[in-house]
Amino acid sequence: MDMGAADRNMSVQVDGNLGIETHAGLDGSLANAEVSQFVDVASDAPLSDVPDLDVPLSNPDTISSCTGTGCPGNLDLGVPSQPVDVASVSQPDVGRQDVLPVYPDVAPDVAPACPGPGCPGDTGSGPSTCAQRTYNDTTGIFVLGSSAAGSNCGDRLLPCQTIGQGIALAKSLGRTIVYVGAGTYTESISLVPGIRIEGAWSVLGSTWSPICTSSSDSVIIQAPSSVNTTISAKNLGGSAALAFVTVKSKETSGASESLYGVFASGATTNLTLENVKISMANAGAGQDGQSGHGGLNGSSSGCSPAGSGAPGAASGTPGSNGSPTGFDGNGYTPGNGALGSDGQTGSAGPAGTAGTCVQNCGICASASASSCSSAPDSCGTGSLPGCPGGPGTGGGAGLGGGSSVAVYAWDATVKAIGGDFHAGSGGKGGVGGLGGQGGIGQAGKDGKDATACYQCSISSQWVGTSPSTQVYHCVNSAIGAGVGGAANGIGGGNGTAGGDGGSGAGGSSFAVYAGGLAKVVTSSDTVVSPGQAGAGGSSANAGSAKAIGP
């Protein structure tokens, strides 16, 4: 590129390395600027094969609407004598769109502002000030937030109350522009192909006048607290335009929530943003992961089978950290960390000694029994190995922070004329939770001694005469008892700790994000400013902060 006239030539970055070179007028302004060629921003070399992304680089004050007989869409139908009842509309009036000419400053199927009193095709100078911007009753629908009209609305005397209502009515009637009176509109809007939304109108009765000082500030469209996107233009199958408004996100974001001022997606979407200001709040921070649970201590009752008494083989593995790269056609997916894995159970203690036995036990059935009854051997129980400690569970994952994006484009074509796109900061990533500690192994349990072993002895004597009777006497004598085995003091091994959870990635901040096959062009007076990148939790990656990304 020839930079000899650096005060009048400039390059605008578009979608990575693709840019356009423009040449300003002799006065240094862009009022008469034109796109002269596409250049590769990285190499400064002209490109011969690029998509058609021509965008008018004009001052906002040169844009005016046309009400003359030669204006686009004018079929001399006049102003409707009665307001239109939205509920009664069943068939769209599509006849007007067939006669709309194509202007370079807006998409082909969007009714453009008319440059002069003789438009279209006028070759004279035409109006050059904001004050000459006018409305068109036959092609427009009117919206005013303070309007008391219900569904029976749409003209200047009874404007609709919401922009969404105005868009729906314009679509049903085949109108091509929605005029929006000054005020704040808390709503989330889905744009429709073939319709231009134009703010900066002062309303007094039925008189609508253009607002020419800080025009974009007079109409504020702010997302309700329940949604994260203010303006949507998805898979339009055509073109739409938004002009002279301020777009705001909701004031406070939820955990890990991403915020979008304008979301344009789909290869069939063509969107023009004309003197639009976008102001975004900060995206939501990710929550910290919960700590893992400690392992259970071994049971004091002893365990079987025996083991080595060694601790768990290894501690749990830490979870991986999140990555701040989850951008696709649905927006940004926060980079969450992963769970830490659980630790391992220790080994049971080794076996102790077995109990001893006393055998040949017997017992008297009664004191006068003439024989002994047999009895089981008296054996002490063996000892039981010590029980191992249980594993600690892994720490919970830290969640990724959300991203704040003023203009998000995926596969779509977006043309920005003037305006100011300011993104909030990306959300901070959450810190992964600590892994739980392993449980403690317990000592082995000694065996129990057995009950005493008896042997019985029988004696007899003759009692009386003629005849005499033999009387028996049975006596039990303790001869010992089995002894329980000893555990020898060796317990079960301790469990190992769970791994720490991975931390979440920080969210990003982009004034403009152009992903997929998106094509985004901005004029030289478009201000693009990101906020701060969200820090990653612990050692996780931070997000990005760029004026134009990725």
RODRENVEX-30426 format. One record per residue (C-alpha): residue in three letters; y, z, x. Coordinates in nm, 3 decimals, always signed. Layout:
N
type,py,pz,px
ALA,Y,Z,X
...
This chain:
550
type,py,pz,px
MET,+0.000,+0.000,+0.000
ASP,+0.351,-0.080,+0.124
MET,+0.524,+0.255,+0.148
GLY,+0.851,+0.112,+0.275
ALA,+1.016,+0.209,-0.052
ALA,+0.864,+0.554,-0.068
ASP,+1.139,+0.677,-0.294
ARG,+1.043,+0.430,-0.565
ASN,+0.669,+0.364,-0.516
MET,+0.402,+0.617,-0.595
SER,+0.025,+0.651,-0.639
VAL,-0.145,+0.844,-0.911
GLN,-0.500,+0.965,-0.859
VAL,-0.748,+0.866,-1.127
ASP,-1.109,+0.985,-1.148
GLY,-1.181,+1.060,-0.783
ASN,-1.064,+0.782,-0.549
LEU,-0.940,+0.540,-0.812
GLY,-0.563,+0.529,-0.850
ILE,-0.279,+0.304,-0.960
GLU,+0.027,+0.195,-0.772
THR,+0.350,+0.181,-0.968
HIS,+0.692,+0.050,-0.881
ALA,+0.996,+0.223,-1.026
GLY,+1.326,+0.068,-1.121
LEU,+1.623,+0.046,-0.889
ASP,+1.761,+0.374,-1.019
GLY,+1.445,+0.556,-0.908
SER,+1.336,+0.628,-1.265
LEU,+1.020,+0.502,-1.433
ALA,+1.195,+0.366,-1.741
ASN,+1.108,+0.012,-1.636
ALA,+0.811,+0.091,-1.416
GLU,+0.499,-0.119,-1.429
VAL,+0.149,-0.099,-1.293
SER,+0.127,-0.345,-1.008
GLN,-0.220,-0.287,-0.872
PHE,-0.510,-0.041,-0.849
VAL,-0.568,+0.123,-0.513
ASP,-0.834,+0.341,-0.362
VAL,-0.656,+0.670,-0.304
ALA,-0.877,+0.763,-0.010
SER,-0.836,+0.434,+0.182
ASP,-0.509,+0.304,+0.029
ALA,-0.683,-0.036,-0.011
PRO,-0.623,-0.252,-0.322
LEU,-0.912,-0.279,-0.564
SER,-0.995,-0.614,-0.724
ASP,-1.238,-0.506,-0.993
VAL,-1.129,-0.207,-1.199
PRO,-1.134,-0.120,-1.567
ASP,-0.832,-0.193,-1.784
LEU,-0.634,+0.130,-1.768
ASP,-0.279,-0.001,-1.815
VAL,-0.052,+0.281,-1.926
PRO,+0.319,+0.255,-2.003
LEU,+0.517,+0.478,-1.772
SER,+0.819,+0.523,-1.991
ASN,+1.066,+0.801,-2.051
PRO,+0.995,+0.991,-2.373
ASP,+1.345,+0.923,-2.499
THR,+1.279,+0.549,-2.514
ILE,+1.011,+0.590,-2.783
SER,+1.125,+0.529,-3.140
SER,+0.956,+0.458,-3.469
CYS,+1.037,+0.150,-3.672
THR,+1.131,+0.134,-4.040
GLY,+1.242,-0.229,-4.055
THR,+1.064,-0.500,-4.245
GLY,+0.907,-0.629,-3.926
CYS,+0.749,-0.293,-3.837
PRO,+0.372,-0.258,-3.802
GLY,+0.195,-0.165,-4.120
ASN,+0.499,-0.225,-4.348
LEU,+0.384,-0.401,-4.664
ASP,+0.714,-0.331,-4.848
LEU,+0.528,-0.091,-5.076
GLY,+0.810,+0.161,-5.065
VAL,+0.778,+0.539,-5.082
PRO,+0.513,+0.661,-5.329
SER,+0.683,+0.786,-5.642
GLN,+0.428,+1.066,-5.683
PRO,+0.249,+1.280,-5.425
VAL,-0.110,+1.190,-5.354
ASP,-0.382,+1.430,-5.466
VAL,-0.623,+1.461,-5.174
ALA,-0.909,+1.562,-5.400
SER,-0.870,+1.248,-5.610
VAL,-0.891,+1.003,-5.320
SER,-1.225,+0.825,-5.320
GLN,-1.167,+0.488,-5.154
PRO,-0.957,+0.446,-4.841
ASP,-0.671,+0.198,-4.843
VAL,-0.760,+0.000,-4.532
GLY,-0.541,-0.303,-4.588
ARG,-0.254,-0.186,-4.370
GLN,-0.452,-0.162,-4.049
ASP,-0.528,-0.535,-4.048
VAL,-0.166,-0.627,-3.974
LEU,-0.096,-0.378,-3.694
PRO,+0.012,-0.549,-3.369
VAL,-0.108,-0.420,-3.032
TYR,+0.135,-0.234,-2.808
PRO,+0.058,-0.134,-2.449
ASP,+0.185,+0.224,-2.486
VAL,-0.083,+0.337,-2.728
ALA,-0.440,+0.248,-2.807
PRO,-0.490,-0.082,-2.996
ASP,-0.586,+0.075,-3.328
VAL,-0.319,+0.346,-3.328
ALA,+0.013,+0.270,-3.493
PRO,+0.258,+0.272,-3.198
ALA,+0.618,+0.379,-3.194
CYS,+0.841,+0.077,-3.247
PRO,+1.077,-0.003,-2.958
GLY,+1.361,-0.161,-3.154
PRO,+1.516,-0.262,-3.485
GLY,+1.366,-0.608,-3.463
CYS,+1.016,-0.490,-3.374
PRO,+0.749,-0.608,-3.337
GLY,+0.821,-0.889,-3.090
ASP,+1.189,-0.801,-3.052
THR,+1.321,-0.903,-2.712
GLY,+1.655,-0.722,-2.737
SER,+1.738,-0.386,-2.585
GLY,+1.650,-0.182,-2.899
PRO,+1.704,+0.192,-2.935
SER,+1.696,+0.386,-2.611
THR,+1.747,+0.745,-2.728
CYS,+1.531,+1.004,-2.896
ALA,+1.769,+1.020,-3.191
GLN,+1.667,+0.669,-3.292
ARG,+1.305,+0.779,-3.341
THR,+1.238,+0.748,-3.715
TYR,+0.954,+0.785,-3.962
ASN,+0.773,+0.535,-4.181
ASP,+0.685,+0.647,-4.533
THR,+0.432,+0.373,-4.598
THR,+0.217,+0.433,-4.290
GLY,+0.261,+0.807,-4.245
ILE,+0.143,+1.140,-4.379
PHE,+0.377,+1.439,-4.343
VAL,+0.278,+1.794,-4.242
LEU,+0.487,+2.112,-4.244
GLY,+0.340,+2.457,-4.188
SER,+0.574,+2.627,-4.431
SER,+0.488,+2.387,-4.712
ALA,+0.366,+2.540,-5.037
ALA,+0.182,+2.225,-5.141
GLY,-0.190,+2.245,-5.197
SER,-0.419,+1.945,-5.202
ASN,-0.152,+1.740,-5.385
CYS,+0.047,+1.665,-5.069
GLY,+0.130,+1.412,-4.805
ASP,+0.479,+1.269,-4.862
ARG,+0.810,+1.403,-4.729
LEU,+0.885,+1.605,-5.041
LEU,+0.544,+1.771,-5.050
PRO,+0.408,+1.773,-4.695
CYS,+0.061,+1.904,-4.626
GLN,+0.035,+2.252,-4.481
THR,-0.210,+2.192,-4.197
ILE,-0.255,+1.915,-3.944
GLY,-0.625,+1.895,-4.022
GLN,-0.542,+1.834,-4.387
GLY,-0.294,+1.565,-4.286
ILE,-0.553,+1.390,-4.068
ALA,-0.812,+1.393,-4.345
LEU,-0.562,+1.246,-4.592
ALA,-0.444,+0.981,-4.346
LYS,-0.804,+0.878,-4.284
SER,-0.876,+0.854,-4.657
LEU,-0.566,+0.647,-4.732
GLY,-0.580,+0.426,-4.424
ARG,-0.254,+0.568,-4.288
THR,-0.196,+0.546,-3.915
ILE,+0.039,+0.833,-3.827
VAL,+0.073,+1.201,-3.912
TYR,+0.427,+1.341,-3.873
VAL,+0.430,+1.712,-3.795
GLY,+0.730,+1.931,-3.864
ALA,+0.840,+2.209,-3.631
GLY,+0.628,+2.524,-3.640
THR,+0.318,+2.693,-3.507
TYR,-0.017,+2.571,-3.638
THR,-0.318,+2.794,-3.577
GLU,-0.605,+2.551,-3.612
SER,-0.860,+2.353,-3.418
ILE,-0.818,+1.979,-3.470
SER,-1.061,+1.689,-3.447
LEU,-0.881,+1.361,-3.387
VAL,-0.972,+1.046,-3.578
PRO,-0.962,+0.687,-3.447
GLY,-0.667,+0.480,-3.559
ILE,-0.440,+0.781,-3.622
ARG,-0.147,+0.909,-3.416
ILE,-0.037,+1.275,-3.442
GLU,+0.335,+1.303,-3.370
GLY,+0.530,+1.629,-3.352
ALA,+0.894,+1.716,-3.280
TRP,+1.035,+1.670,-3.629
SER,+1.300,+1.895,-3.781
VAL,+1.272,+1.924,-4.159
LEU,+1.549,+2.002,-4.406
GLY,+1.441,+1.926,-4.760
SER,+1.325,+1.566,-4.760
THR,+1.520,+1.486,-4.444
TRP,+1.307,+1.456,-4.131
SER,+1.497,+1.428,-3.803
PRO,+1.360,+1.391,-3.450
ILE,+1.393,+1.691,-3.221
CYS,+1.519,+1.570,-2.886
THR,+1.564,+1.892,-2.684
SER,+1.239,+2.039,-2.551
SER,+1.070,+1.823,-2.811
SER,+0.714,+1.923,-2.722
ASP,+0.795,+2.292,-2.771
SER,+0.887,+2.254,-3.138
VAL,+0.528,+2.200,-3.258
ILE,+0.266,+2.441,-3.123
ILE,-0.102,+2.392,-3.200
GLN,-0.302,+2.701,-3.104
ALA,-0.675,+2.750,-3.139
PRO,-0.794,+3.028,-3.371
SER,-0.960,+3.327,-3.208
SER,-1.303,+3.204,-3.319
VAL,-1.306,+2.871,-3.128
ASN,-1.269,+2.773,-2.763
THR,-1.135,+2.418,-2.809
THR,-0.795,+2.332,-2.957
ILE,-0.807,+1.950,-2.974
SER,-1.131,+1.751,-2.991
ALA,-1.176,+1.377,-2.952
LYS,-1.550,+1.316,-2.937
ASN,-1.728,+0.981,-2.969
LEU,-1.432,+0.835,-3.154
GLY,-1.547,+0.476,-3.158
GLY,-1.180,+0.383,-3.118
SER,-0.845,+0.519,-3.013
ALA,-0.625,+0.810,-3.110
ALA,-0.294,+0.947,-2.990
LEU,-0.126,+1.287,-2.971
ALA,+0.247,+1.308,-2.903
PHE,+0.531,+1.560,-2.870
VAL,+0.332,+1.880,-2.920
THR,+0.235,+2.191,-2.727
VAL,-0.135,+2.271,-2.720
LYS,-0.245,+2.627,-2.658
SER,-0.583,+2.790,-2.629
LYS,-0.658,+3.112,-2.807
GLU,-0.501,+3.409,-2.634
THR,-0.814,+3.596,-2.525
SER,-1.149,+3.460,-2.416
GLY,-1.488,+3.621,-2.464
ALA,-1.736,+3.709,-2.191
SER,-1.825,+3.396,-1.988
GLU,-1.635,+3.181,-2.238
SER,-1.476,+2.854,-2.129
LEU,-1.153,+2.730,-2.286
TYR,-1.045,+2.368,-2.344
GLY,-0.704,+2.245,-2.450
VAL,-0.807,+1.884,-2.515
PHE,-1.176,+1.786,-2.506
ALA,-1.239,+1.410,-2.498
SER,-1.594,+1.281,-2.465
GLY,-1.795,+0.967,-2.522
ALA,-1.762,+0.618,-2.380
THR,-1.609,+0.493,-2.707
THR,-1.325,+0.745,-2.699
ASN,-0.978,+0.628,-2.600
LEU,-0.708,+0.893,-2.614
THR,-0.336,+0.876,-2.539
LEU,-0.144,+1.197,-2.471
GLU,+0.228,+1.136,-2.491
ASN,+0.461,+1.415,-2.377
VAL,+0.203,+1.681,-2.456
LYS,+0.226,+2.026,-2.304
ILE,-0.094,+2.224,-2.263
SER,-0.101,+2.595,-2.185
MET,-0.434,+2.767,-2.133
ALA,-0.537,+3.131,-2.118
ASN,-0.773,+3.261,-1.854
ALA,-1.143,+3.199,-1.908
GLY,-1.384,+3.485,-1.973
ALA,-1.533,+3.691,-1.691
GLY,-1.909,+3.720,-1.661
GLN,-2.076,+4.053,-1.732
ASP,-2.245,+4.251,-1.458
GLY,-2.623,+4.267,-1.461
GLN,-2.793,+4.592,-1.561
SER,-2.973,+4.799,-1.299
GLY,-3.350,+4.785,-1.298
HIS,-3.561,+5.078,-1.417
GLY,-3.724,+5.313,-1.170
GLY,-4.102,+5.301,-1.142
LEU,-4.310,+5.576,-1.306
ASN,-4.436,+5.852,-1.080
GLY,-4.812,+5.872,-1.044
SER,-5.010,+6.090,-1.285
SER,-5.107,+6.438,-1.171
SER,-5.445,+6.407,-1.342
GLY,-5.592,+6.192,-1.066
CYS,-5.697,+5.829,-1.082
SER,-6.003,+5.617,-1.036
PRO,-6.113,+5.409,-0.857
ALA,-6.010,+5.525,-0.514
GLY,-5.788,+5.321,-0.292
SER,-5.617,+5.332,+0.044
GLY,-5.320,+5.544,-0.059
ALA,-5.082,+5.280,+0.079
PRO,-4.747,+5.202,-0.081
GLY,-4.692,+4.877,-0.272
ALA,-4.731,+4.567,-0.057
ALA,-4.373,+4.444,-0.091
SER,-4.048,+4.509,-0.270
GLY,-3.928,+4.275,-0.542
THR,-3.747,+3.955,-0.449
PRO,-3.372,+3.940,-0.516
GLY,-3.260,+3.693,-0.782
SER,-3.069,+3.384,-0.676
ASN,-2.695,+3.359,-0.727
GLY,-2.544,+3.124,-0.983
SER,-2.376,+2.794,-0.902
PRO,-2.039,+2.682,-1.048
THR,-2.147,+2.320,-1.106
GLY,-2.263,+2.314,-1.468
PHE,-2.033,+2.044,-1.606
ASP,-2.165,+1.783,-1.851
GLY,-2.080,+1.612,-2.176
ASN,-2.091,+1.941,-2.364
GLY,-1.847,+2.117,-2.133
TYR,-1.911,+2.383,-1.872
THR,-2.220,+2.602,-1.859
PRO,-2.150,+2.921,-1.661
GLY,-2.348,+2.967,-1.342
ASN,-2.554,+3.275,-1.421
GLY,-2.750,+3.460,-1.156
ALA,-3.127,+3.510,-1.183
LEU,-3.322,+3.829,-1.251
GLY,-3.462,+4.020,-0.955
SER,-3.841,+4.042,-0.953
ASP,-4.029,+4.368,-1.003
GLY,-4.169,+4.573,-0.714
GLN,-4.539,+4.646,-0.671
THR,-4.758,+4.941,-0.760
GLY,-4.884,+5.163,-0.478
SER,-5.256,+5.207,-0.407
ALA,-5.454,+5.504,-0.539
GLY,-5.546,+5.767,-0.284
PRO,-5.883,+5.772,-0.109
ALA,-6.178,+5.959,-0.249
GLY,-6.222,+6.329,-0.167
THR,-6.548,+6.521,-0.147
ALA,-6.810,+6.547,-0.418
GLY,-6.896,+6.877,-0.581
THR,-7.207,+7.081,-0.490
CYS,-7.499,+7.162,-0.722
VAL,-7.733,+7.461,-0.781
GLN,-8.062,+7.343,-0.926
ASN,-8.363,+7.489,-1.112
CYS,-8.153,+7.678,-1.353
GLY,-8.320,+7.855,-1.647
ILE,-8.223,+8.092,-1.921
CYS,-8.380,+8.337,-2.160
ALA,-8.398,+8.220,-2.515
SER,-8.372,+8.583,-2.615
ALA,-8.418,+8.924,-2.464
SER,-8.772,+8.938,-2.596
ALA,-8.866,+8.579,-2.511
SER,-9.197,+8.529,-2.357
SER,-9.085,+8.217,-2.168
CYS,-8.770,+8.079,-2.003
SER,-8.577,+7.781,-2.133
SER,-8.471,+7.522,-1.878
ALA,-8.099,+7.470,-1.809
PRO,-7.902,+7.188,-1.645
ASP,-7.815,+7.209,-1.281
SER,-7.487,+7.377,-1.204
CYS,-7.277,+7.107,-1.033
GLY,-6.909,+7.113,-0.943
THR,-6.711,+6.796,-1.023
GLY,-6.594,+6.568,-0.749
SER,-6.226,+6.541,-0.660
LEU,-6.012,+6.252,-0.796
PRO,-5.793,+6.028,-0.581
GLY,-5.416,+6.064,-0.609
CYS,-5.245,+5.829,-0.854
PRO,-5.000,+5.569,-0.717
GLY,-4.633,+5.530,-0.806
GLY,-4.535,+5.244,-1.037
PRO,-4.311,+4.949,-0.945
GLY,-3.933,+4.944,-0.990
THR,-3.817,+4.666,-1.218
GLY,-3.585,+4.392,-1.100
GLY,-3.210,+4.413,-1.146
GLY,-3.046,+4.217,-1.425
ALA,-2.864,+3.892,-1.361
GLY,-2.487,+3.882,-1.327
LEU,-2.343,+3.623,-1.566
GLY,-2.114,+3.342,-1.456
GLY,-1.748,+3.326,-1.543
GLY,-1.614,+3.061,-1.781
SER,-1.380,+2.776,-1.686
SER,-1.029,+2.706,-1.811
VAL,-0.955,+2.333,-1.848
ALA,-0.639,+2.182,-1.995
VAL,-0.783,+1.829,-2.038
TYR,-1.160,+1.785,-2.024
ALA,-1.277,+1.423,-2.021
TRP,-1.640,+1.313,-2.003
ASP,-1.710,+0.938,-2.017
ALA,-1.389,+0.900,-2.219
THR,-1.067,+0.714,-2.135
VAL,-0.755,+0.932,-2.138
LYS,-0.399,+0.812,-2.074
ALA,-0.128,+1.072,-2.019
ILE,+0.239,+0.978,-2.046
GLY,+0.457,+1.263,-1.924
GLY,+0.356,+1.609,-2.033
ASP,+0.263,+1.930,-1.857
PHE,-0.101,+2.041,-1.825
HIS,-0.143,+2.399,-1.708
ALA,-0.487,+2.558,-1.688
GLY,-0.559,+2.929,-1.684
SER,-0.772,+3.094,-1.419
GLY,-1.149,+3.074,-1.407
GLY,-1.345,+3.381,-1.505
LYS,-1.488,+3.612,-1.239
GLY,-1.864,+3.609,-1.198
GLY,-2.061,+3.922,-1.282
VAL,-2.238,+4.125,-1.012
GLY,-2.617,+4.133,-1.024
GLY,-2.778,+4.466,-1.110
LEU,-2.957,+4.679,-0.850
GLY,-3.334,+4.680,-0.853
GLY,-3.503,+5.000,-0.972
GLN,-3.665,+5.230,-0.718
GLY,-4.042,+5.256,-0.698
GLY,-4.225,+5.555,-0.843
ILE,-4.372,+5.833,-0.625
GLY,-4.747,+5.858,-0.570
GLN,-4.914,+6.193,-0.650
ALA,-5.165,+6.404,-0.457
GLY,-5.532,+6.385,-0.540
LYS,-5.689,+6.635,-0.779
ASP,-5.955,+6.884,-0.663
GLY,-6.281,+6.895,-0.849
LYS,-6.378,+7.182,-1.081
ASP,-6.638,+7.448,-1.001
ALA,-6.941,+7.456,-1.229
THR,-7.055,+7.747,-1.445
ALA,-7.311,+7.986,-1.298
CYS,-7.674,+7.893,-1.268
TYR,-7.929,+8.149,-1.396
GLN,-8.295,+8.208,-1.346
CYS,-8.487,+8.420,-1.590
SER,-8.766,+8.668,-1.524
ILE,-9.017,+8.791,-1.781
SER,-9.200,+9.122,-1.786
SER,-9.427,+9.275,-2.047
GLN,-9.599,+9.599,-2.141
TRP,-9.853,+9.717,-2.393
VAL,-9.728,+9.948,-2.651
GLY,-9.937,+10.161,-2.886
THR,-10.309,+10.206,-2.929
SER,-10.583,+10.070,-3.142
PRO,-10.460,+9.813,-3.131
SER,-10.186,+9.795,-2.864
THR,-9.906,+9.532,-2.874
GLN,-9.774,+9.342,-2.572
VAL,-9.393,+9.345,-2.563
TYR,-9.201,+9.093,-2.350
HIS,-8.870,+9.147,-2.172
CYS,-8.665,+8.841,-2.050
VAL,-8.389,+8.899,-1.793
ASN,-8.132,+8.639,-1.669
SER,-8.018,+8.662,-1.309
ALA,-7.729,+8.452,-1.168
ILE,-7.826,+8.263,-0.860
GLY,-7.494,+8.070,-0.792
ALA,-7.273,+7.784,-0.917
GLY,-7.179,+7.433,-0.808
VAL,-6.847,+7.399,-0.629
GLY,-6.588,+7.128,-0.715
GLY,-6.502,+6.865,-0.459
ALA,-6.180,+6.880,-0.253
ALA,-5.913,+6.602,-0.266
ASN,-5.824,+6.667,+0.099
GLY,-5.449,+6.633,+0.021
ILE,-5.426,+6.251,+0.034
GLY,-5.226,+6.111,-0.260
GLY,-5.154,+5.771,-0.411
GLY,-4.902,+5.538,-0.250
ASN,-4.544,+5.498,-0.371
GLY,-4.440,+5.196,-0.575
THR,-4.183,+4.958,-0.427
ALA,-3.835,+4.883,-0.554
GLY,-3.746,+4.586,-0.772
GLY,-3.526,+4.312,-0.632
ASP,-3.155,+4.310,-0.702
GLY,-3.036,+4.065,-0.966
GLY,-2.847,+3.755,-0.858
SER,-2.474,+3.745,-0.916
GLY,-2.289,+3.499,-1.138
ALA,-2.068,+3.223,-1.004
GLY,-1.697,+3.225,-1.064
GLY,-1.559,+2.983,-1.322
SER,-1.324,+2.699,-1.235
SER,-0.970,+2.602,-1.327
PHE,-0.879,+2.237,-1.378
ALA,-0.563,+2.089,-1.521
VAL,-0.767,+1.770,-1.569
TYR,-1.143,+1.737,-1.532
ALA,-1.280,+1.381,-1.533
GLY,-1.659,+1.382,-1.536
GLY,-1.933,+1.133,-1.598
LEU,-1.772,+0.788,-1.629
ALA,-1.439,+0.923,-1.750
LYS,-1.121,+0.732,-1.670
VAL,-0.803,+0.936,-1.663
VAL,-0.457,+0.799,-1.583
THR,-0.142,+1.008,-1.559
SER,+0.215,+0.892,-1.520
SER,+0.433,+1.006,-1.232
ASP,+0.613,+1.266,-1.444
THR,+0.294,+1.429,-1.573
VAL,+0.273,+1.781,-1.431
VAL,-0.080,+1.902,-1.359
SER,-0.125,+2.259,-1.237
PRO,-0.444,+2.467,-1.219
GLY,-0.475,+2.842,-1.226
GLN,-0.683,+3.049,-0.985
ALA,-1.050,+2.992,-0.916
GLY,-1.275,+3.265,-1.051
ALA,-1.431,+3.478,-0.778
GLY,-1.808,+3.492,-0.762
GLY,-1.983,+3.819,-0.825
SER,-2.080,+3.989,-0.497
SER,-2.189,+3.705,-0.265
ALA,-2.203,+3.432,-0.530
ASN,-1.994,+3.116,-0.507
ALA,-1.642,+3.110,-0.640
GLY,-1.532,+2.838,-0.880
SER,-1.286,+2.560,-0.800
ALA,-0.917,+2.529,-0.872
LYS,-0.786,+2.172,-0.877
ALA,-0.514,+1.977,-1.047
ILE,-0.758,+1.689,-1.107
GLY,-1.131,+1.745,-1.068
PRO,-1.404,+1.739,-0.985
